[in-house]
């Protein structure tokens, strides 16, 4: 299995302008390691190819040809096509951390509704920026155990950051979740969020209105964790 260390702890996203940090986090086409053109070309090739075919149909040869590198060059950077996918999701996790302010706890001037909007909106931006990779992964997770493991790592990194925030608010008496199983609740909310943002029709409905679905997700997080409080 591909081992990936996710971070501890998404112009315009769904009609909302992004801030300067968001623009930085979502900047595309720039290698994270300057001068490492081959590695970046391989990652870009996987992103491009997933617009044309499912991950199961990608081969190292196909990826290498699209990237313009030899197979030996591919294996210098990655031990498998799954390692490329894991790299993309690790970078997405970093984007999520940056857009949420490193999963910053809710401050005194941020209402529960605003916190829910920050978390869900950041996730929506990350999914939009990293599609079709995110959608392809969620489509394949039921049949590909390695993709499922990589996706679970991505989700767990976010859950591990959010649970302590909620528990801290419970201790202060500023949150009242619908269940005492906070981790289970955050996991369920995270799963609904991931499937919705991946374009799952069961969550989007026949009109596939993502903006409306995101608004529902924000309310779901708010009511599940704070009982629908708009302030406080």
N, C-alpha and C positions, 0 to 999 in steps of 0.2 A: 504494500500500500504506500501511496505517496504521503510523506510526512510534511506538513506545512505548519509553520508557526504564524498564526494570525495575531494581529496586534491585540493587546489587552483591551480590553474594551471589546449627501449624495450630492452664459447668457440668460436662460429662462427654463424653469421647471414647472410644468403644469400651470402656465400662465403667470407665475410669480417670478419677479427678478431675483437673481442670486446676488449674494454679497461678494466682496472682493475675495475673502477666504474661500468661498464656494467656487469662484471662478478659478482660483489656483488649484483647488482639489480636483476640479473636473476638467482641467486643461488636458486636451488629448493630443496624441502624436508626439509627445516629448519623452524620450527614454529616461527612466529614473536614474540610470547610471550613464552619465555623459560619455559619449564616445563608444558606448557598447551597442553599436549599430546592429550587429548580427542578432544578439539576444532580443532586441526590440523588434527586429524584422520578423523573428519567429513568433513572438507574441501577437504582433499585428496580423500575421498570416492566419493564425487561429481565429482571431476576431473576424477577419474577412470571410474565411471559409465557412464559419458557422452561419453566415447569412445565406449560404448556398446549399448546405447539406447538414444532416445531424452529426453529432460528435462521433457516433459509432462508425460513420463512414470515413472519418479522417484517418489517414495513415501518416507515419513519420515522413515518408517519401513525398506525399502530397503537400504536407506542411513545409518541408524543406524546399520543394520546387517553388511554391508560392513565395517563400521568404527570400529565395535566391541564395540559399546557402547549401553546402554539401551535407549529406547525412552525418558525416563525422563532425561537422560544425554544429549540427543540431544536438548531438549527444555530448558535445563539449559543455553545453549549457543546461541541457535537460536530459533526464534519464528515460523519459517517456512523454507521450502526448498529455498524459494526466498531470505531469509536473508543470506543463505550460498552463493548463487550466487552473491548477492550484496557485500558480504565480499571479494569474489575472484576478482570482478571488482574494488573494492576500492583498493586492493593491486596492481592490474594491473595499476591503475592510479598513484599510488606511484612510480611504476617502470618507468612509462613514464616520470614522473617529474625528476627522478634521471638521466635517460639516456639523457634527453634533457638539463641537467644542470639547472633544475627548470625553464624550458622554457626561458633560458637566451636569451636576445636580441642579435641581430647580432653585433658582435664587428667589429672594424675597420679592423682586419686581416681576417675576414670571409666573403667570397663573398656570394651574394644571392644564387648562385648554391650550395655552401657548406651548407648554412643555410637550404635550402630545403632538401638536403641530410640528414642533422642531424635530422630534424623533421620526415621525412618520414621513414628514416632508424630506428629511435628509435621506431616509431609506429610498424613497421614490426617486430622488435625484440620482442616487448611486445605481439603482436598477436601470434607469433610463440611459445613463451614461455607459453602462456595461452590457447593454443588450446588443446583439442577440445572445451573448454568452449566458446571462442569467436565465433567460427563458429556455435555452437549449439544455442547460443543466437540470432545471426542474422537470423538463420533459423526460430526461433520461434517468432521473434519480430512482425511479421504480424498477428499472431493469439493469442498472449499472451500479454495483456495490461501491466501487471506488469513487464514482461521482457523488454518490450519496454520502460517503464519508467526508469528502471535501466540503460539500454543502453544509453538512452538520457542523463541521468545524467553523465555517463562516458564521452560522447562526449562533452557535454556542459562544463565540467571542463577543457577540452583542448582548446575549442574555446575561453573561457574566458581568457585564458593565451595568446593566439596567437593574438587576435584582437588588444590589446593595443600595441603589438610589431609593427604590421603593421601600425597602426595609428601614432605611433611615427616616423616611417620612412617616412610616407607621409608628416608629418609636417616638417621634415628635408629636404624633396625633394629627398630622396634616394629610394623611392618606387612609382610606378605608376600603381595601380591596374586597372583591366579592367572595374571596376564599382566603383561607390562611395559608394555602399552598402557593406562595408567591412565585416560586420558580416554575411550577407547573402552569400557573396563569400566564406568566410572561412568555413561556415557551409556546403556549397555545396562541397568544396574540401575535407572537413573532411568526409562527407558521402561517396564520391567516394573512399576515402582511406579506410574507414572501410569495405565497401562491397568488395573491391578488396582483402584486407588482410584476409577477412573471407572466401575467396575461391569462391566468387560468379562467376559462369561461364560466365555471361554476360560481366564481366570485364577481366577475365583471358583468355577467348577464349578456343577453343577445345584442345589446347596443354597444357593448365593449367601451363604456364610458369610464375611462380610468380616473378622470378628475373626480367624478362622483364617488367612485369606489374609494379613493384616497380620503375624501371627506368622511365617509362612513368609517373607515379605519381609525381616523382621528377620534371620532366619537366613541368607538369601541374601546380604544385604549383609555380614554378619559373616564367613561362610566365604569369600566372594569376595575380601575385602580383608584379612582377618586369619587366615584358615585355621581359623576356628571357635574362636579363643581366647576363653575366658570371662573371663580376667583379663589384666592386664599393660598 
